[in-house]
């Protein structure tokens, strides 16, 4: 289990104010091609896949996809 909190909860590095309203991104391992970009929005507090299918063969390509989607990337890969 990660020691990071969900965005908007106490103990997170998200800060307060406007930053709570911004979408947060993370990269997780998937079972198809390797890596998937997920987004967390304040109005729907769940991690959801960005778009329909965004599976990537490498972490670097997933990071590039997330950078195109937003200016901020959170790397959360979980157990490998």
ABEGO torsion letter per residue (X at the ends): XBABBBBGBBGBAAEBEAAAABBBBBBBBBAAAGBBBBBBBAABBBBBBBEABABBABAAAAAAAAAAABABBBBBAEBX
